[in-house]
Structure formats: C-alpha cells, structure tokens
Amino acid sequence: MRSERARLILSEEEHYFHHDRIFLNNPAVMQGMGMAPLVIMATTGRKAMLLAVAVAMLLTPTRVLCSLLLQKVRQPLLRAGVYCGVSAAVYIVVWLLMRDFFGNDMLTLGLYLPLLVVDPLVIYRHGRVAEPVRKAFSKGLRITLGYGLVLMITGCLRELLSLGTIFDNRIFDMSLLPVATSPAGGFLLIGVVFAVWRSIGNAWRRYLEQEAKKKA
C-alpha cells in the first residue's frame, strides 16, 4: 500500500511538492520570504507567537480580498498598488485587534510588524494573474501555517539557547548561546534550521523513490 501511495505521489511530483507550503515548499525556507521579522524579532516564543498571529490575520484576508478585486486586472503596477493598499487597510484592523488583546506587548515588535504589509510573503502575487478566491483562501492558509511553524521553531529555539526558557518557563539555568538573540546569531541559527529542514525534505523524497521501486 505504501508503494502504491509513493508511486502516486511521484507521478504528480511537481504538483505535490509545489502545493505543500507547510513543509516541502515552505515560503521562508525555500524562497526566503519574511526573513526580516524572522531574523530580527522572532527572538522568543512569545514574540514569534505575536508575529504568527499577525501573519494569520493579515495574509489570507489580503489574498482573498485582492482576488475579489483584481479578477480582471492585468496591469502589474495597478495590481501592485491595490495589493499594497488592501494589505495596509487589513493591517490597520489587525493592529487594532491585536493591541486590544495583547496590549503593550505589540510595541516589542517595532517596525517589523508593519513591514509585513509590503513583504513578498503577503504581496508576492501582485504581478501575476489573479487567482480564484477558493485557491487564494486555501493557499493563504497553507502559507500562514508554514510560516507560523518556522516562526515558532525559530523563536522558541532562540529563547531556549539564549535564556534557557521557553515562553518564560525555565528549562535550565544557563545560557548556551547568548548571541542567539542578536541578528547575527539569528542568521546563524536560522541557517542551521533551514539546512536541517531541507535535509529532512530531501530524505523524504528519497524515501518515496525507494518505496515506489518496491514491488506492489
């Protein structure tokens, strides 16, 4: 049964791997999207969670609204302007809602939260033909889950290595890597996380190929 499933996946390999925005084609790991908030601000589990919530509230609604507004628009500059305008309008609502819920914690994200408004993670579709609303919604959710997963892994790992805590809960009483909270340490740690992530993805591909070769 596993061999049959592996052969089925490999027969539609491009479709399968391209549409897996959570792991195999994660936008941050594979295309480097959303790197500024990830490197600079995702230094603790809580900050990573705030960024993940903001992305969840910003990305999919922006894509869906732009899909509705730009179905017949083909001019790239006009599409870019509408995307940025819609993203900015959605961001204002997101900021007000998150400020009411999280209070002053929002100030810890600095300018890197509003920078998401023009990040390719949110607006990279602006130069392409509009996608159907259903596709915009489903892909937006998958990208949100994939980016949120990277944020949480990175933020919790940096907090653990630098402070010995996860979400302020003490795990051990020493700092294994104090530089983990700095941008330089963030780049270094994220590079390691991405390398391991890609290695696991490549191992999964090889596993599928081996399974597909087995006799049914």
C-alpha positions as CSV (number, residue, x, y, z in Angstrom):
1,M,0.0,0.0,0.0
2,R,2.9,2.4,0.8
3,S,4.5,1.6,-2.5
4,E,1.3,2.4,-4.4
5,R,0.9,5.7,-2.5
6,A,4.6,6.6,-3.2
7,R,4.2,5.9,-6.9
8,L,1.0,8.0,-6.9
9,I,2.8,11.0,-5.3
10,L,5.8,10.7,-7.6
11,S,3.5,10.6,-10.6
12,E,2.3,14.0,-9.7
13,E,5.6,15.1,-8.0
14,E,5.6,18.7,-9.3
15,H,2.0,19.3,-8.1
16,Y,2.5,17.5,-4.8
17,F,5.7,19.3,-3.8
18,H,4.8,22.7,-5.1
19,H,1.5,22.8,-3.2
20,D,3.0,21.7,0.1
21,R,3.6,25.2,1.5
22,I,3.9,23.9,5.1
23,F,7.0,21.7,4.8
24,L,8.3,20.8,1.4
25,N,7.8,24.2,-0.3
26,N,7.8,26.4,2.8
27,P,8.0,30.1,1.6
28,A,10.5,31.1,4.3
29,V,12.8,28.0,3.9
30,M,12.7,27.6,0.2
31,Q,12.2,31.2,-1.1
32,G,13.5,33.3,1.8
33,M,10.2,35.2,2.3
34,G,9.5,37.1,5.5
35,M,13.2,37.0,6.6
36,A,13.3,40.4,8.4
37,P,10.8,39.7,11.1
38,L,12.1,36.1,11.4
39,V,15.7,37.2,11.9
40,I,15.3,40.4,13.9
41,M,12.1,40.0,16.0
42,A,11.5,36.2,16.5
43,T,13.9,36.0,19.4
44,T,11.5,34.5,21.9
45,G,8.5,32.2,21.8
46,R,6.1,35.0,22.7
47,K,7.4,37.4,20.0
48,A,7.2,34.6,17.5
49,M,3.6,33.9,18.5
50,L,2.6,37.5,18.1
51,L,4.2,37.6,14.6
52,A,2.4,34.3,13.7
53,V,-1.0,35.7,14.9
54,A,-0.4,38.9,12.9
55,V,0.5,36.9,9.7
56,A,-2.5,34.7,10.2
57,M,-4.8,37.7,10.4
58,L,-3.1,39.6,7.6
59,L,-2.0,37.2,4.8
60,T,-5.2,35.2,3.9
61,P,-7.7,38.1,4.2
62,T,-5.4,40.2,1.9
63,R,-5.1,37.5,-0.7
64,V,-8.8,36.8,-0.7
65,L,-9.8,40.5,-0.9
66,C,-7.3,41.1,-3.7
67,S,-8.6,38.0,-5.5
68,L,-12.1,39.5,-5.4
69,L,-10.9,43.0,-6.6
70,L,-8.4,42.0,-9.2
71,Q,-10.0,39.2,-11.2
72,K,-10.0,41.3,-14.5
73,V,-6.9,43.5,-13.8
74,R,-3.8,42.5,-15.7
75,Q,-1.6,45.7,-15.3
76,P,1.2,44.8,-12.9
77,L,1.6,48.3,-11.4
78,L,-2.1,48.7,-10.8
79,R,-2.2,45.2,-9.2
80,A,0.8,46.1,-7.0
81,G,-0.9,49.3,-5.8
82,V,-4.1,47.5,-5.0
83,Y,-2.3,44.7,-3.2
84,C,-0.3,47.2,-1.0
85,G,-3.4,49.3,-0.3
86,V,-5.5,46.3,0.7
87,S,-2.6,45.0,2.8
88,A,-2.3,48.3,4.6
89,A,-6.0,48.5,5.2
90,V,-6.1,45.0,6.6
91,Y,-3.0,45.7,8.7
92,I,-4.8,48.7,10.5
93,V,-7.6,46.4,11.5
94,V,-5.1,43.7,12.6
95,W,-3.1,46.2,14.7
96,L,-6.2,47.5,16.5
97,L,-7.5,44.0,17.3
98,M,-4.1,42.7,18.5
99,R,-3.5,45.9,20.5
100,D,-6.7,45.4,22.4
101,F,-5.9,41.7,23.0
102,F,-2.1,41.8,23.7
103,G,-1.7,45.4,24.9
104,N,1.8,46.8,25.2
105,D,3.4,43.5,24.0
106,M,2.7,44.8,20.5
107,L,5.2,47.5,21.0
108,T,8.0,44.9,21.3
109,L,7.6,44.1,17.6
110,G,8.7,47.6,16.5
111,L,8.5,48.4,12.8
112,Y,8.9,44.8,11.7
113,L,5.2,44.1,12.1
114,P,4.1,47.0,9.7
115,L,6.9,45.9,7.3
116,L,4.9,42.7,6.7
117,V,2.4,44.9,4.7
118,V,4.9,45.1,1.8
119,D,6.7,41.8,2.4
120,P,6.7,39.3,-0.6
121,L,5.2,36.8,1.9
122,V,1.9,38.8,1.7
123,I,2.0,40.6,-1.7
124,Y,4.2,38.5,-4.0
125,R,1.1,37.6,-6.1
126,H,0.7,41.3,-7.2
127,G,2.4,40.9,-10.6
128,R,0.5,37.7,-11.6
129,V,-2.9,36.9,-12.9
130,A,-5.5,36.9,-10.2
131,E,-6.2,33.5,-8.6
132,P,-9.7,32.2,-7.8
133,V,-11.0,33.1,-4.4
134,R,-11.0,29.5,-3.2
135,K,-7.4,29.0,-4.2
136,A,-6.4,32.3,-2.6
137,F,-8.0,31.2,0.6
138,S,-6.5,27.6,0.7
139,K,-3.0,28.7,-0.4
140,G,-3.1,31.6,2.1
141,L,-3.9,29.2,4.9
142,R,-1.1,26.8,3.9
143,I,1.5,29.6,3.6
144,T,0.3,31.0,7.0
145,L,0.7,27.6,8.7
146,G,4.2,27.1,7.1
147,Y,5.5,30.5,8.0
148,G,4.0,30.3,11.5
149,L,5.7,26.9,12.0
150,V,9.1,28.4,11.1
151,L,8.4,31.4,13.4
152,M,7.6,29.2,16.4
153,I,10.5,26.8,15.9
154,T,13.0,29.7,15.5
155,G,11.6,31.9,18.3
156,C,11.4,29.0,20.9
157,L,14.9,27.7,19.9
158,R,16.5,31.2,20.2
159,E,14.9,31.8,23.5
160,L,15.9,28.4,24.8
161,L,19.6,28.8,23.7
162,S,19.9,32.4,24.9
163,L,17.8,32.5,28.1
164,G,17.2,28.8,29.0
165,T,13.5,29.4,28.8
166,I,10.5,28.7,26.5
167,F,7.6,31.1,26.9
168,D,9.3,32.4,30.1
169,N,9.2,28.9,31.6
170,R,12.6,28.0,32.9
171,I,14.1,24.9,31.3
172,F,17.7,25.1,32.5
173,D,19.8,27.7,34.4
174,M,22.4,28.6,31.8
175,S,22.8,30.4,28.5
176,L,24.1,28.0,25.9
177,L,24.3,30.6,23.1
178,P,23.8,34.2,24.3
179,V,24.3,35.5,20.7
180,A,21.1,33.7,19.6
181,T,19.0,36.8,20.3
182,S,21.2,39.1,18.1
183,P,20.6,39.4,14.3
184,A,23.9,37.7,13.6
185,G,23.0,34.8,15.9
186,G,19.6,34.7,14.3
187,F,21.0,34.4,10.8
188,L,23.4,31.6,12.0
189,L,20.7,29.7,13.8
190,I,18.1,30.1,11.0
191,G,20.7,28.8,8.5
192,V,21.1,25.7,10.6
193,V,17.4,25.2,11.0
194,F,16.8,25.7,7.2
195,A,19.6,23.3,6.4
196,V,18.2,20.6,8.7
197,W,14.7,21.3,7.3
198,R,15.8,20.9,3.7
199,S,17.8,17.7,4.6
200,I,14.6,16.2,6.0
201,G,12.7,17.2,2.9
202,N,15.3,15.6,0.6
203,A,15.3,12.4,2.8
204,W,11.5,12.2,2.4
205,R,11.9,12.4,-1.4
206,R,14.5,9.6,-1.4
207,Y,12.2,7.5,0.8
208,L,9.3,8.0,-1.6
209,E,11.6,7.0,-4.5
210,Q,12.7,3.8,-2.7
211,E,9.1,2.9,-1.8
212,A,7.9,3.5,-5.4
213,K,10.6,1.0,-6.6
214,K,9.3,-1.8,-4.4
215,K,7.0,-4.4,-5.9
216,A,3.4,-4.0,-5.1
